[in-house]
Amino acid sequence: MNLMSPRDLRKKQNDFGNELALKGWYHSFELPDGSVIEGTMPLSWERKRWSRFPLPEELTGRRLLDIGSWDGWFSFEAERRGATVTSVDCVEAPNYRRMHRALGSRADYRVLDLYELPAAGLAPHDYVLCLGVLYHLKHPVLGLEIVCSLVSEVAVIDTYVIDGGNWQEHADDIPVMEFYETDELNGNLDNWTGPTVGCVLAMCRAAGFARVELLAVDPDYALVACHRKFPRPPETPERAAPKLISVFNTVTSGINFSLTHDEYVTCVFECDGGEIRREDVCVEIGQFGAPAVLVKRDSDGLWHANVRVPPGTPAGWQPLRVRLSDSGFGAVERIAVGVELRAEHLKLRGIFDGLTWEEGAASEYVSCWLAGLPENADRHNTRLWIEDLPLETVYLGVEAGGFRQVNAKIPADYPRREFQVIARCGGVDSNSLPLRLI
């Protein structure tokens, strides 16, 4: 009868420290002369793990980033298959250096913490391996977001899980993880979390990957492929492409999105057929897929899908399009990601009541025409001001004759008298015009 507490069981279940100390190597290697270095991980198991990865057999011309490379077997195997490899680990591994020299490797070796990678100047890689790293991270979702931002095709995530033997029994439950404050897992201080299989999948989706594929589950580990793109549209669509009505920032209602903030896009569209599941909606922003976090139908029958701007999206105007799992893509809209808002000179012309069109006076809404707005002006960054009060912009029209219509809402409790009104965008103020509130 086992009387060990759950905490004690966790400490001992995967403790290979003694074997590692005896052998001196974690990975096993076959050297060019045919001799073999026997590490804690058998060569047969390394090859089996590699065979599970959804990577091409031939990697010539591809870039691969190996995060948490340790002794480097997976880095050198990718290089053997033709990849240009960058290996990263948070501590210097002398065994990596030895094998790098023994194999005549040209892999680039960096000693960096995962959280340092965004500032390390690493170009996006076709593939990323992140094996046995996730449960070492105090901030696992942040770590996965960083991984997502560094890969353009597929990231392979291998991590410890707490339910490898029975995960299917609760696959539909709310994802959970254990938190290890000290040495509760394997007796090591650098193990922070023990997620369920469902939690690993959910975190990968939340990190911004377009789709997440469970490749294998062993008693203590899960292997996941995280794809940046959706599958290709069906060659013979079963329904017409969605008709995209509007696209806007879920919080600001504008078209601008930050490179550093966690921001979401609302896509409003029409489509044929009945109900749509979240998994049916495929939104593409730039070159990456963006999974829907919420899909709902409004009272007018229009569908709303909220997606996150994918990590790693470069600055600039990005095309956005929507399809369903059984349709092709519809029309393309554009959003401004990390685009500087620059205005040089604003000219305000004509000011009217937004409902009656009485000139120079307004009650609930004010309407005017404004010239000089930059291309990425939107309802959030373009405002009419009455003294020190910015009015809520409810409509910003398309440019006609150099001017764009701006409609704004007037607070019902604001004093009813005459004011000077200006427009402001990008830190630039327009001329002022008189407006009498009635």
DRENBAZA-848968 format. One record per residue (C-alpha): residue number from 1; y, x, z. Coordinates in steps of 0.25 Angstrom, whole numbers. Each point is the difference from the previous one (the first is absolute). Layout:
BEGIN
{NUM, {Y, X, Z}}
...
! end
This chain:
BEGIN
{1, {0, 0, 0}}
{2, {14, 6, -4}}
{3, {10, -1, 11}}
{4, {11, 7, -7}}
{5, {13, -7, -1}}
{6, {6, -3, -14}}
{7, {10, 11, 3}}
{8, {-11, 10, 3}}
{9, {-8, -4, -12}}
{10, {13, 2, -9}}
{11, {2, 14, 5}}
{12, {-14, 4, -4}}
{13, {-4, -8, -12}}
{14, {5, 10, -11}}
{15, {2, 13, 8}}
{16, {-4, 11, -9}}
{17, {8, 11, 7}}
{18, {-12, 8, 5}}
{19, {-6, 0, -14}}
{20, {13, 4, -6}}
{21, {2, 11, 9}}
{22, {-14, 6, -3}}
{23, {1, -1, -15}}
{24, {15, 3, -1}}
{25, {2, -9, -12}}
{26, {2, -14, -2}}
{27, {-3, -1, -15}}
{28, {-12, 6, -7}}
{29, {1, 8, -12}}
{30, {-8, 6, -12}}
{31, {6, 13, -4}}
{32, {0, 6, -14}}
{33, {-12, 9, 3}}
{34, {-8, -12, 4}}
{35, {0, 2, 15}}
{36, {4, -11, 9}}
{37, {9, -1, 12}}
{38, {-6, -11, 10}}
{39, {11, -8, 6}}
{40, {0, -12, 9}}
{41, {1, -9, -12}}
{42, {-12, 3, -9}}
{43, {2, 3, -14}}
{44, {-8, -12, -4}}
{45, {9, -10, 8}}
{46, {12, 6, -6}}
{47, {-5, -2, -14}}
{48, {-4, -14, 3}}
{49, {14, -3, 6}}
{50, {6, 5, -13}}
{51, {-9, -8, -9}}
{52, {6, -13, 7}}
{53, {14, 4, -4}}
{54, {5, -8, -12}}
{55, {5, 12, -7}}
{56, {-3, 5, -14}}
{57, {-11, 10, -2}}
{58, {10, 9, -7}}
{59, {13, 2, 6}}
{60, {6, 10, -9}}
{61, {15, -3, -2}}
{62, {0, -8, 13}}
{63, {8, 3, 13}}
{64, {-8, -2, 14}}
{65, {6, 1, 14}}
{66, {-10, 2, 11}}
{67, {6, -4, 13}}
{68, {-8, 6, 12}}
{69, {-7, 10, -8}}
{70, {-6, 8, 11}}
{71, {-10, 10, -5}}
{72, {3, -5, -14}}
{73, {-13, -5, -7}}
{74, {6, -12, -6}}
{75, {12, 8, -5}}
{76, {-8, 10, -6}}
{77, {-10, -10, -6}}
{78, {12, -7, -7}}
{79, {5, 13, -5}}
{80, {-14, 3, -6}}
{81, {1, -13, -7}}
{82, {13, 4, -7}}
{83, {11, -6, 10}}
{84, {13, 7, 4}}
{85, {-2, 0, 15}}
{86, {10, 0, 12}}
{87, {-7, 1, 13}}
{88, {7, -4, 13}}
{89, {-4, 1, 14}}
{90, {8, 0, 13}}
{91, {-5, 13, 5}}
{92, {-4, 13, -7}}
{93, {-15, 1, -3}}
{94, {-5, 14, -2}}
{95, {-13, -5, -6}}
{96, {8, -7, -11}}
{97, {7, 14, -3}}
{98, {-14, 7, 0}}
{99, {-5, -10, -10}}
{100, {12, -1, -8}}
{101, {-2, 15, -3}}
{102, {-15, 0, -1}}
{103, {1, -11, -11}}
{104, {12, 6, -7}}
{105, {7, -13, 2}}
{106, {15, -3, -5}}
{107, {2, -12, 9}}
{108, {13, -1, 7}}
{109, {-2, 1, 16}}
{110, {11, -6, 9}}
{111, {0, -1, 15}}
{112, {7, -13, 3}}
{113, {-1, -12, 8}}
{114, {-2, -13, -7}}
{115, {13, -5, 4}}
{116, {7, 12, -6}}
{117, {-5, -3, -14}}
{118, {11, -9, -5}}
{119, {10, 12, 2}}
{120, {-9, 11, -6}}
{121, {3, -2, -14}}
{122, {-14, -4, -5}}
{123, {0, -7, -13}}
{124, {-8, -13, -1}}
{125, {-15, 3, -2}}
{126, {-9, -8, -8}}
{127, {-10, 0, 11}}
{128, {1, 2, 15}}
{129, {-12, 3, 10}}
{130, {3, -4, 14}}
{131, {-14, 2, 7}}
{132, {-2, 0, 15}}
{133, {15, -1, 2}}
{134, {5, -14, 3}}
{135, {-6, -1, 14}}
{136, {7, 13, 4}}
{137, {14, -7, -3}}
{138, {8, -6, 11}}
{139, {7, -8, -11}}
{140, {-11, -4, -9}}
{141, {8, -10, -9}}
{142, {11, 10, -2}}
{143, {-10, 11, -3}}
{144, {-6, -10, -11}}
{145, {14, -3, -5}}
{146, {2, 15, -2}}
{147, {-13, 2, -7}}
{148, {3, -12, -9}}
{149, {14, 6, -4}}
{150, {-7, 13, -4}}
{151, {-11, -6, -10}}
{152, {2, -7, -13}}
{153, {-15, -4, -3}}
{154, {-10, 0, 12}}
{155, {0, 4, 14}}
{156, {-14, 2, 7}}
{157, {1, -3, 15}}
{158, {-12, 4, 9}}
{159, {1, -4, 14}}
{160, {-7, -2, 13}}
{161, {-2, -15, 4}}
{162, {-5, -7, 12}}
{163, {-9, -11, -7}}
{164, {-7, 7, -11}}
{165, {-13, -6, 4}}
{166, {4, -15, 1}}
{167, {13, -1, -7}}
{168, {-4, -11, -9}}
{169, {-3, -9, 12}}
{170, {15, -1, 2}}
{171, {6, 4, -13}}
{172, {9, -12, 0}}
{173, {6, 2, 14}}
{174, {14, 5, 3}}
{175, {0, 15, -2}}
{176, {-1, 9, 13}}
{177, {0, 14, 4}}
{178, {-3, 8, 13}}
{179, {11, 9, 5}}
{180, {-4, 13, 7}}
{181, {11, 6, 9}}
{182, {-7, 13, 3}}
{183, {-15, 4, -3}}
{184, {-7, -13, -1}}
{185, {-5, 2, -14}}
{186, {-10, 12, -1}}
{187, {6, 7, 11}}
{188, {12, 5, -8}}
{189, {15, -1, 3}}
{190, {4, -2, -15}}
{191, {-7, -13, -3}}
{192, {9, -12, 2}}
{193, {-6, -13, -6}}
{194, {-14, -6, -3}}
{195, {3, -11, -10}}
{196, {-10, -11, -5}}
{197, {-4, 1, -15}}
{198, {9, -13, -2}}
{199, {11, 7, 7}}
{200, {-1, 13, -9}}
{201, {0, -9, -12}}
{202, {12, -8, 5}}
{203, {8, 12, 3}}
{204, {-2, 6, -13}}
{205, {5, -13, -7}}
{206, {12, 0, 10}}
{207, {3, 14, -4}}
{208, {3, -5, -14}}
{209, {-12, 3, -9}}
{210, {-2, -10, -11}}
{211, {-15, -3, 3}}
{212, {-10, 6, 11}}
{213, {-14, 2, -3}}
{214, {-11, 2, 11}}
{215, {-9, 10, -6}}
{216, {-10, 3, 11}}
{217, {-2, -2, 15}}
{218, {-9, 9, 9}}
{219, {-2, -2, 15}}
{220, {13, 6, 4}}
{221, {8, 2, -13}}
{222, {6, -8, -11}}
{223, {3, 5, -14}}
{224, {12, -7, -8}}
{225, {6, 1, -13}}
{226, {15, -4, 0}}
{227, {5, -2, -14}}
{228, {14, 0, -5}}
{229, {-2, -9, -11}}
{230, {-7, -14, -3}}
{231, {-11, -1, -10}}
{232, {4, -2, -14}}
{233, {3, -14, -4}}
{234, {-11, -8, -6}}
{235, {-2, 1, -15}}
{236, {-2, -15, -1}}
{237, {9, -6, 11}}
{238, {-4, -13, 5}}
{239, {14, -5, 2}}
{240, {14, 2, -5}}
{241, {9, 11, 7}}
{242, {9, -4, 11}}
{243, {14, -3, -3}}
{244, {9, 9, 8}}
{245, {12, -8, 5}}
{246, {7, 9, 10}}
{247, {-2, 13, 7}}
{248, {8, 4, 13}}
{249, {0, 8, 13}}
{250, {-7, -9, 10}}
{251, {11, 3, 11}}
{252, {13, 2, -8}}
{253, {-3, -9, -12}}
{254, {5, 12, -9}}
{255, {-6, 9, -10}}
{256, {2, 13, 7}}
{257, {-11, 7, 8}}
{258, {0, 12, 9}}
{259, {-9, 12, -2}}
{260, {-1, 2, 15}}
{261, {-1, -14, 6}}
{262, {-12, -9, 0}}
{263, {5, -10, -10}}
{264, {-7, -12, -6}}
{265, {2, -7, -14}}
{266, {-1, -15, -1}}
{267, {-5, -4, -14}}
{268, {2, -15, -4}}
{269, {-9, -5, -11}}
{270, {-6, -12, -7}}
{271, {-15, 0, -5}}
{272, {-10, -9, -5}}
{273, {-12, -5, 8}}
{274, {-3, -3, 15}}
{275, {1, 8, 12}}
{276, {2, 15, 0}}
{277, {-5, 10, 11}}
{278, {7, 12, 4}}
{279, {-11, 8, -6}}
{280, {3, -6, -14}}
{281, {14, 5, -1}}
{282, {3, 14, -6}}
{283, {14, 5, 0}}
{284, {3, 13, -7}}
{285, {13, 7, 4}}
{286, {2, 13, -9}}
{287, {-13, 7, -2}}
{288, {-7, -6, 13}}
{289, {-6, -13, 5}}
{290, {6, -7, 12}}
{291, {-10, -9, 7}}
{292, {5, -14, 5}}
{293, {2, -1, 15}}
{294, {4, -15, -1}}
{295, {-2, -10, -11}}
{296, {5, -15, 2}}
{297, {4, -12, -9}}
{298, {13, -6, 3}}
{299, {4, -15, -1}}
{300, {4, 1, -15}}
{301, {-14, 6, -4}}
{302, {5, 14, -1}}
{303, {-8, 12, 5}}
{304, {6, 10, 9}}
{305, {-7, 14, 2}}
{306, {5, 10, 9}}
{307, {-3, 15, -3}}
{308, {4, 13, 6}}
{309, {7, 10, -9}}
{310, {-11, 10, -2}}
{311, {0, 14, 8}}
{312, {4, 11, -10}}
{313, {8, -9, -9}}
{314, {11, 9, -6}}
{315, {14, -3, 0}}
{316, {6, -7, -12}}
{317, {-1, -14, -7}}
{318, {-15, -4, 1}}
{319, {-7, -11, -8}}
{320, {-7, -11, 7}}
{321, {-10, -9, -6}}
{322, {-10, -10, 5}}
{323, {-14, -4, -4}}
{324, {-12, -8, 6}}
{325, {-14, 6, 1}}
{326, {-4, -9, -12}}
{327, {13, 1, -8}}
{328, {8, 10, -7}}
{329, {14, 5, 4}}
{330, {13, -9, -2}}
{331, {14, 5, -3}}
{332, {6, 12, 7}}
{333, {12, 0, 10}}
{334, {6, 12, 6}}
{335, {4, 4, 14}}
{336, {9, 12, 5}}
{337, {-8, 9, 9}}
{338, {9, 11, 7}}
{339, {11, -2, -11}}
{340, {14, 4, 5}}
{341, {10, -11, 0}}
{342, {12, 5, -7}}
{343, {13, -8, -3}}
{344, {13, 7, -5}}
{345, {9, -12, -2}}
{346, {-1, -15, 3}}
{347, {9, -11, -6}}
{348, {0, -14, 6}}
{349, {4, -11, -10}}
{350, {2, -14, 3}}
{351, {-5, -7, 13}}
{352, {-4, -14, 1}}
{353, {-7, -11, 9}}
{354, {-15, 2, -3}}
{355, {-2, -15, -1}}
{356, {12, -6, -5}}
{357, {6, 12, -8}}
{358, {14, -2, 6}}
{359, {7, 13, -2}}
{360, {5, 8, 12}}
{361, {-6, -10, 10}}
{362, {-15, -1, 6}}
{363, {-7, -8, 10}}
{364, {-15, 4, 1}}
{365, {-2, 9, -11}}
{366, {9, 10, -8}}
{367, {-2, 5, -14}}
{368, {7, 11, -7}}
{369, {-2, 11, -11}}
{370, {-2, 14, 2}}
{371, {0, 12, -9}}
{372, {-4, 15, 2}}
{373, {-13, -3, 7}}
{374, {-11, 10, -1}}
{375, {-14, -4, -6}}
{376, {-7, -1, 13}}
{377, {11, -9, 7}}
{378, {-7, -12, 6}}
{379, {2, -11, 10}}
{380, {-2, 9, 12}}
{381, {10, 12, -4}}
{382, {11, -8, -7}}
{383, {8, -9, 10}}
{384, {13, -7, 0}}
{385, {8, 3, 13}}
{386, {10, -9, 7}}
{387, {8, 9, 9}}
{388, {-12, 7, 8}}
{389, {-10, -11, -3}}
{390, {-11, 3, -11}}
{391, {-4, -13, -7}}
{392, {-14, -3, -3}}
{393, {-2, 2, -15}}
{394, {-9, -11, -5}}
{395, {1, 3, -15}}
{396, {3, 12, -9}}
{397, {0, -3, -15}}
{398, {-3, 8, -12}}
{399, {11, 8, -6}}
{400, {8, -7, -11}}
{401, {13, 6, -6}}
{402, {-1, 11, 10}}
{403, {1, -10, 12}}
{404, {-11, -5, 9}}
{405, {1, -13, 8}}
{406, {-1, 1, 15}}
{407, {-2, -13, 9}}
{408, {1, 1, 15}}
{409, {-2, -9, 12}}
{410, {12, -3, 9}}
{411, {-3, -2, 15}}
{412, {3, -14, 4}}
{413, {7, 4, 13}}
{414, {9, 10, -7}}
{415, {15, -3, 2}}
{416, {6, -9, -11}}
{417, {12, 8, -6}}
{418, {4, 10, -10}}
{419, {-7, 14, -1}}
{420, {-1, 12, -9}}
{421, {-13, 2, -6}}
{422, {-6, 13, -6}}
{423, {-14, 4, -5}}
{424, {-7, 12, 5}}
{425, {-12, 7, -7}}
{426, {-4, 15, 2}}
{427, {11, 3, 10}}
{428, {10, -4, -11}}
{429, {10, -12, 3}}
{430, {6, -8, -11}}
{431, {14, -6, -1}}
{432, {3, -12, 9}}
{433, {2, -14, -4}}
{434, {6, -12, 9}}
{435, {-10, -10, 4}}
{436, {4, -13, 8}}
{437, {-12, -6, 8}}
{438, {1, -15, 1}}
! end
